[in-house]
Amino acid sequence: MLEGPVARREDVPEAFDDVAERYDLMVGLSPGYHRQLRSSAHALVRAVASPPAHVLDLGCGSGASTAALVQALTVHHGPEPTAAVLGVDASAGMLASARKKSWPATVSFAQGRAEALGEHPELEAARAAGGLDGVLAAYLVRNVPDRDAALGAIHDELRPGGALVVHEYSVRGRLVPTLLWTLVCWGVIIPLGWLTSRNTSLYRYLWRSVLHMDSTAQLEHRLRRAGFERVATHAVPGWQRGTVHTVVGHKPHATRATEETTGSMP
């Protein structure tokens, strides 16, 4: 179980390729996993003031967070929401699993890295409309090589007033959640990874990545530094309260200086 190298952050997409066929089984065994994703998806839809036209699920994986977004849009905007939902992930294997599932016609998927959102032609329709209305980033920020670059790229693609919701593990500075996370990893997640794939490289990386992730205060600061305002952290429901968090941020509508300049023009 302990043999072999631990996956590196730079190699996470390829590591997920190796477990993609069994990933849904793994997360399905985690109590509350899907409920927590739905909680953050609802937070995103509520944070968007009007019915959204373009929503991005960044780091969509095998589609669990995409399904949570579709469900939240349906609850808040009717049984046939018109928002275009794009799921983006760097892992070809996880995207293949996502595409095998049944989706509304408004849902599509594309491969790419978070730091390179500006290179995505799939976002041209959103750009033409003024930008994305909302972005859900579930279990993404912890795994990208350059967190600030990823958040900056998200900020650039959002319309003024658009919202970002980060759904992420964070235990730094909290003893009980740190001990609970380590217990769950070594008592459940890593052994299950061994049983299902005979490869624990990714799951040992995931254990360490959570321990090394920003504290919630540091993550909030990172969002503000990227240009987001009204940043706030909310607890997810269930047994992982204090371990998994929903962090909400908004792209400013306009700077005060811009408003004052516009108002002073003859």
Secondary structure in CASP SS format (residue, H / E / C, confidence):
PFRMAT SS
TARGET T0000
AUTHOR 0000-0000-0000
METHOD secondary structure of the structure
MODEL  1
M C 1.00
L C 1.00
E C 1.00
G C 1.00
P C 1.00
V C 1.00
A C 1.00
R C 1.00
R H 1.00
E H 1.00
D H 1.00
V H 1.00
P H 1.00
E H 1.00
A H 1.00
F H 1.00
D H 1.00
D H 1.00
V H 1.00
A H 1.00
E H 1.00
R H 1.00
Y H 1.00
D H 1.00
L H 1.00
M H 1.00
V H 1.00
G H 1.00
L C 1.00
S C 1.00
P C 1.00
G C 1.00
Y H 1.00
H H 1.00
R H 1.00
Q H 1.00
L H 1.00
R H 1.00
S H 1.00
S H 1.00
A H 1.00
H H 1.00
A H 1.00
L H 1.00
V H 1.00
R H 1.00
A H 1.00
V C 1.00
A C 1.00
S C 1.00
P C 1.00
P C 1.00
A C 1.00
H E 1.00
V E 1.00
L E 1.00
D E 1.00
L E 1.00
G C 1.00
C C 1.00
G C 1.00
S C 1.00
G C 1.00
A H 1.00
S H 1.00
T H 1.00
A H 1.00
A H 1.00
L H 1.00
V H 1.00
Q H 1.00
A H 1.00
L H 1.00
T H 1.00
V H 1.00
H H 1.00
H H 1.00
G C 1.00
P C 1.00
E C 1.00
P C 1.00
T C 1.00
A C 1.00
A E 1.00
V E 1.00
L E 1.00
G E 1.00
V E 1.00
D E 1.00
A C 1.00
S C 1.00
A H 1.00
G H 1.00
M H 1.00
L H 1.00
A H 1.00
S H 1.00
A H 1.00
R H 1.00
K C 1.00
K C 1.00
S C 1.00
W C 1.00
P C 1.00
A C 1.00
T C 1.00
V E 1.00
S E 1.00
F E 1.00
A E 1.00
Q E 1.00
G C 1.00
R C 1.00
A H 1.00
E H 1.00
A H 1.00
L H 1.00
G H 1.00
E H 1.00
H C 1.00
P H 1.00
E H 1.00
L H 1.00
E H 1.00
A H 1.00
A H 1.00
R H 1.00
A H 1.00
A C 1.00
G C 1.00
G C 1.00
L E 1.00
D E 1.00
G E 1.00
V E 1.00
L E 1.00
A E 1.00
A E 1.00
Y C 1.00
L C 1.00
V H 1.00
R H 1.00
N H 1.00
V C 1.00
P C 1.00
D C 1.00
R H 1.00
D H 1.00
A H 1.00
A H 1.00
L H 1.00
G H 1.00
A H 1.00
I H 1.00
H H 1.00
D H 1.00
E H 1.00
L E 1.00
R E 1.00
P E 1.00
G E 1.00
G E 1.00
A E 1.00
L E 1.00
V E 1.00
V E 1.00
H E 1.00
E E 1.00
Y E 1.00
S C 1.00
V C 1.00
R C 1.00
G C 1.00
R C 1.00
L H 1.00
V H 1.00
P H 1.00
T H 1.00
L H 1.00
L H 1.00
W H 1.00
T H 1.00
L H 1.00
V H 1.00
C H 1.00
W H 1.00
G H 1.00
V H 1.00
I H 1.00
I H 1.00
P H 1.00
L H 1.00
G H 1.00
W H 1.00
L H 1.00
T H 1.00
S H 1.00
R C 1.00
N C 1.00
T C 1.00
S H 1.00
L H 1.00
Y H 1.00
R H 1.00
Y H 1.00
L H 1.00
W H 1.00
R H 1.00
S H 1.00
V H 1.00
L H 1.00
H H 1.00
M C 1.00
D C 1.00
S C 1.00
T H 1.00
A H 1.00
Q H 1.00
L H 1.00
E H 1.00
H H 1.00
R H 1.00
L H 1.00
R H 1.00
R H 1.00
A C 1.00
G C 1.00
F C 1.00
E E 1.00
R E 1.00
V E 1.00
A E 1.00
T E 1.00
H E 1.00
A E 1.00
V C 1.00
P C 1.00
G C 1.00
W C 1.00
Q C 1.00
R E 1.00
G C 1.00
T C 1.00
V E 1.00
H E 1.00
T E 1.00
V E 1.00
V E 1.00
G E 1.00
H E 1.00
K C 1.00
P C 1.00
H C 1.00
A C 1.00
T C 1.00
R H 1.00
A H 1.00
T H 1.00
E H 1.00
E H 1.00
T H 1.00
T H 1.00
G H 1.00
S H 1.00
M C 1.00
P C 1.00
END
